[in-house]
Amino acid sequence: MNSIIFGHITVGMAISFVLSIAGLFLFRAILVKENEDNKGYGVGRFMKPTALNVAFHLVTSFLFLFLLHEVSEVVIKRFIPELDSNNTFHNTLSAFSGVFGGYAFAWIFEKGRKRLNTKDENIKHIHDENCKH
């Protein structure tokens, strides 16, 4: 048994794995903290300037940067090779991930939470039919 099992894992892969796990834990911590004034589903709770929200946005923005970098590297090399020659697209990816990274992950998490809760038979809807969630 001379094979190396985890020989293909790079440092970037490990960092992205740790950041994704940290993002999920931060998301859960935000939900637990904001549970008393939960007003339905939405990303507004992630926009309040608290330490927990700032940590969530930092972690998920870096995670979004990793995701964008992996996808765009293939797309740019294939369709826009002029940008690949001097790596000018990295600044654009950093700006996009900083601006939209945390918001995108929060939106995905909230949509998933809403979908799971609407399909769950154990959760009773206690509001009227005009509520927004």
PyMOL commands that set and color helices and strands:
alter all, ss='L'
color gray80, all
select helices_A, chain A and resi 11-33+35-37+44-46+51-79+81-86+89-119
alter helices_A, ss='H'
color red, helices_A
deselect
rebuild
show_as cartoon
